[in-house]
Amino acid sequence: MRWMRSVGTVALVLLALFLLVVSLYFLRAMQYVGSGVPSSNTISVSGEGEVFAVPDIATFSVTVLQRADTVEPAQTAATEKANAIIAYLRGEGIDEKDIKTVDYSVHPRYEYQNAVCREGFCPPGEQVLAGYEVSQTLTVKVRDTAEAGGILSGVGSLGASSVSGLSFTIDEEDDLKSEARGMAIDEAEDKARELARQLGVRLIRIVGFSEDGSQPYYAYGRGGVESFTALDAIKAPAPELPVGENKIISYVTITYEIR
């Protein structure tokens, strides 16, 4: 009988330990009940940060267009002009990585010819193959903006059909974006503290954040030449191109839980 009492005692002890462990588990779990439920009492505030910087890169496009009765002479002439422009850019210190072909096209060229009218009847005209045209477009980065005007004129004098799309940008702007974002966050936090004081509530924690980067910067004082031909470049001196300033903007929205 003693051994039966011993077994019963052990069983009761094990049952008590099991119940204790289960109770502790549920007590700990209760600490997290509702922790994943979105906060219902919140306020949202916005902030804006602006940083100004002088652009350090000039970017433009140059296009060579050549026409001929057949493809081969058009390609040959276009290639000679494009190669001459690339050689000139290299001679001016433009790095290989800053010269990029963005388009190379070969197209047939048609002309519309009217049919000869006879006895009061004019038959419809037709499209007639008049030859082919070959074009090559390069984008060029000039890392010394003071040299941009001279390089534009030099490229135009080498047979470029058009030089266009001049813009001034900032090469490494991540640090500037970070600075603008920090200013925007500071402004939003100041607004949140003031709003909480006026409402008589406390800020508990941040439950949401977003940044609008759809318009990261704007150009101010942006000078440049929209487009000019080789003849224009020969007649005119190198243009003066003020670079002005770029404004990098960060817009942020922060949502706080309040009590």
C-alpha positions as CSV (number, residue, x, y, z in Angstrom):
1,M,0.0,0.0,0.0
2,R,2.9,2.3,0.7
3,W,4.1,2.2,-2.9
4,M,0.6,3.1,-4.1
5,R,0.6,6.1,-1.8
6,S,4.0,7.1,-3.1
7,V,2.9,6.8,-6.7
8,G,-0.2,8.9,-5.9
9,T,1.9,11.6,-4.2
10,V,4.3,11.8,-7.2
11,A,1.3,12.0,-9.5
12,L,-0.1,14.9,-7.5
13,V,3.2,16.7,-7.5
14,L,3.6,16.3,-11.3
15,L,0.1,17.5,-11.9
16,A,0.7,20.5,-9.7
17,L,3.9,21.3,-11.6
18,F,2.1,20.9,-14.9
19,L,-0.7,23.3,-13.8
20,L,1.9,25.8,-12.6
21,V,3.8,25.8,-15.9
22,V,0.6,26.2,-17.9
23,S,-0.5,29.1,-15.6
24,L,2.8,30.9,-16.0
25,Y,2.6,30.4,-19.8
26,F,-0.8,32.0,-20.0
27,L,0.2,34.8,-17.6
28,R,3.2,35.7,-19.8
29,A,1.0,35.5,-23.0
30,M,-1.4,38.0,-21.5
31,Q,1.4,40.6,-21.6
32,Y,1.2,40.6,-25.4
33,V,-2.6,40.5,-25.8
34,G,-3.6,43.4,-28.1
35,S,0.0,44.3,-28.9
36,G,-0.6,43.7,-32.6
37,V,-3.8,45.7,-32.7
38,P,-3.3,49.0,-34.6
39,S,-3.5,52.1,-32.4
40,S,-6.8,53.9,-32.7
41,N,-5.8,57.1,-31.0
42,T,-3.2,58.8,-33.3
43,I,-2.1,62.1,-34.7
44,S,-0.2,62.7,-38.0
45,V,2.1,65.6,-38.6
46,S,4.2,66.6,-41.6
47,G,7.6,68.2,-42.0
48,E,9.6,69.7,-44.9
49,G,13.3,70.1,-45.2
50,E,15.3,72.0,-47.8
51,V,19.0,72.0,-48.7
52,F,20.6,74.1,-51.4
53,A,23.7,73.0,-53.3
54,V,25.6,74.2,-56.4
55,P,25.4,71.6,-59.2
56,D,28.7,69.9,-60.1
57,I,27.7,68.0,-63.3
58,A,26.5,69.2,-66.7
59,T,24.7,66.7,-68.9
60,F,23.6,67.1,-72.5
61,S,22.7,65.0,-75.6
62,V,24.3,65.1,-79.0
63,T,22.8,63.6,-82.1
64,V,24.3,62.8,-85.5
65,L,21.9,62.3,-88.4
66,Q,22.9,61.3,-91.9
67,R,20.9,60.6,-95.0
68,A,21.8,58.7,-98.1
69,D,20.2,56.7,-101.0
70,T,21.3,53.4,-99.4
71,V,22.1,52.3,-95.8
72,E,25.8,51.8,-96.1
73,P,26.9,55.3,-97.1
74,A,24.5,56.8,-94.5
75,Q,26.0,54.5,-91.8
76,T,29.6,55.3,-92.9
77,A,29.0,59.1,-92.8
78,A,27.2,58.9,-89.5
79,T,29.9,56.7,-87.9
80,E,32.7,59.1,-89.0
81,K,31.0,62.1,-87.5
82,A,30.1,60.2,-84.2
83,N,33.6,58.9,-83.9
84,A,35.1,62.3,-84.4
85,I,32.8,63.7,-81.7
86,I,33.8,60.9,-79.3
87,A,37.5,61.4,-80.0
88,Y,37.0,65.2,-79.3
89,L,35.3,64.5,-76.0
90,R,38.0,62.1,-74.9
91,G,40.6,64.7,-75.9
92,E,38.8,67.2,-73.6
93,G,39.2,64.9,-70.7
94,I,35.7,63.3,-70.7
95,D,35.9,59.9,-69.1
96,E,34.7,56.8,-71.1
97,K,32.0,56.1,-68.4
98,D,30.5,59.6,-69.1
99,I,30.0,59.0,-72.8
100,K,27.0,56.8,-73.5
101,T,25.1,55.8,-76.7
102,V,21.4,56.0,-75.8
103,D,20.0,55.5,-79.3
104,Y,21.2,54.1,-82.7
105,S,18.6,54.0,-85.4
106,V,18.4,53.1,-89.1
107,H,15.1,54.0,-90.9
108,P,13.9,54.1,-94.4
109,R,12.9,57.5,-95.6
110,Y,9.7,57.9,-97.7
111,E,8.4,60.8,-99.8
112,Y,4.8,61.3,-100.9
113,Q,4.5,61.7,-104.6
114,N,1.3,63.0,-106.3
115,A,0.2,61.1,-109.4
116,V,-0.2,63.0,-112.7
117,C,-3.8,64.1,-113.3
118,R,-5.2,63.2,-116.8
119,E,-8.4,64.2,-118.4
120,G,-9.7,65.6,-115.2
121,F,-9.0,62.5,-113.1
122,C,-6.3,62.6,-110.4
123,P,-5.3,59.2,-109.1
124,P,-4.2,58.9,-105.4
125,G,-0.5,59.5,-104.7
126,E,1.8,57.0,-103.1
127,Q,4.7,56.7,-100.7
128,V,8.0,56.3,-102.5
129,L,11.3,55.2,-100.9
130,A,13.6,58.2,-101.0
131,G,16.6,56.7,-99.1
132,Y,17.6,55.9,-95.6
133,E,18.6,57.9,-92.5
134,V,21.0,56.8,-89.7
135,S,21.1,58.5,-86.4
136,Q,23.2,58.1,-83.3
137,T,22.5,59.9,-80.0
138,L,25.0,60.2,-77.1
139,T,24.6,61.5,-73.6
140,V,27.6,63.3,-72.2
141,K,28.5,64.2,-68.6
142,V,30.9,67.1,-68.1
143,R,32.2,67.0,-64.5
144,D,33.7,70.5,-64.8
145,T,30.7,72.7,-65.3
146,A,32.9,75.7,-66.2
147,E,34.0,73.8,-69.4
148,A,30.5,72.9,-70.5
149,G,30.0,75.8,-72.8
150,G,33.3,75.3,-74.7
151,I,32.6,71.5,-75.1
152,L,29.1,72.2,-76.4
153,S,30.5,74.5,-79.1
154,G,33.2,72.1,-80.0
155,V,30.8,69.2,-80.4
156,G,28.5,71.3,-82.6
157,S,31.4,72.2,-84.9
158,L,32.1,68.6,-85.6
159,G,29.0,67.8,-87.6
160,A,26.4,67.2,-84.8
161,S,22.9,67.6,-86.1
162,S,21.7,68.8,-82.7
163,V,22.9,69.4,-79.2
164,S,20.1,69.5,-76.6
165,G,18.8,68.6,-73.2
166,L,21.5,70.6,-71.2
167,S,20.9,70.2,-67.4
168,F,22.9,70.7,-64.3
169,T,22.7,68.1,-61.5
170,I,24.5,67.0,-58.4
171,D,26.6,63.8,-58.7
172,E,26.5,62.6,-55.1
173,E,23.4,63.9,-53.4
174,D,22.6,61.1,-50.9
175,D,24.2,63.1,-48.0
176,L,22.2,66.1,-49.0
177,K,19.0,64.1,-49.2
178,S,19.7,62.7,-45.7
179,E,20.3,66.2,-44.4
180,A,17.0,67.4,-45.9
181,R,15.2,64.4,-44.4
182,G,16.6,65.1,-40.9
183,M,15.4,68.7,-41.1
184,A,11.9,67.5,-42.2
185,I,11.8,65.0,-39.3
186,D,12.8,67.7,-36.8
187,E,10.1,70.0,-38.0
188,A,7.5,67.2,-37.8
189,E,8.6,66.3,-34.2
190,D,8.3,70.0,-33.1
191,K,4.8,70.1,-34.6
192,A,3.8,66.9,-32.8
193,R,5.0,68.1,-29.4
194,E,3.2,71.4,-29.8
195,L,0.0,69.7,-31.0
196,A,0.1,67.2,-28.1
197,R,0.5,70.1,-25.7
198,Q,-2.5,71.9,-27.2
199,L,-4.7,68.7,-27.1
200,G,-3.6,67.8,-23.6
201,V,-2.3,64.3,-24.6
202,R,1.0,62.5,-24.5
203,L,3.0,61.1,-27.4
204,I,3.5,57.4,-26.8
205,R,5.4,56.1,-29.9
206,I,5.8,56.4,-33.6
207,V,3.4,54.0,-35.5
208,G,3.9,55.3,-39.0
209,F,6.3,57.1,-41.3
210,S,6.5,58.0,-44.9
211,E,8.6,60.2,-47.1
212,D,7.6,61.8,-50.4
213,G,10.5,61.7,-52.8
214,S,8.6,62.3,-56.0
215,Q,10.2,65.7,-56.4
216,P,13.7,65.4,-54.9
217,Y,15.2,68.6,-56.3
218,Y,14.6,71.6,-58.4
219,A,17.0,73.7,-60.5
220,Y,17.3,77.4,-60.0
221,G,19.2,79.8,-62.2
222,R,19.4,77.0,-64.8
223,G,21.2,78.3,-67.8
224,G,21.9,76.5,-71.0
225,V,21.3,76.0,-74.7
226,E,18.2,74.0,-75.7
227,S,19.5,73.1,-79.1
228,F,21.8,74.4,-81.8
229,T,23.4,73.1,-85.0
230,A,26.9,72.9,-86.2
231,L,26.5,76.1,-88.2
232,D,25.4,78.0,-85.1
233,A,28.5,76.8,-83.3
234,I,30.8,78.0,-85.9
235,K,29.3,81.4,-86.0
236,A,28.9,81.9,-82.2
237,P,31.4,81.9,-79.4
238,A,31.2,79.4,-76.5
239,P,28.0,80.2,-74.5
240,E,28.2,81.3,-70.9
241,L,26.2,78.8,-68.8
242,P,25.3,79.9,-65.2
243,V,24.6,76.7,-63.1
244,G,22.7,78.4,-60.3
245,E,21.6,76.3,-57.4
246,N,19.6,73.1,-57.0
247,K,17.1,72.7,-54.1
248,I,16.8,69.2,-52.6
249,I,13.5,68.8,-50.7
250,S,12.2,66.1,-48.4
251,Y,8.6,65.8,-47.3
252,V,7.9,63.5,-44.4
253,T,4.7,62.4,-42.5
254,I,5.0,60.9,-39.0
255,T,2.1,59.2,-37.2
256,Y,2.2,59.1,-33.3
257,E,0.1,57.0,-30.9
258,I,-1.3,59.3,-28.2
259,R,-2.9,58.9,-24.8
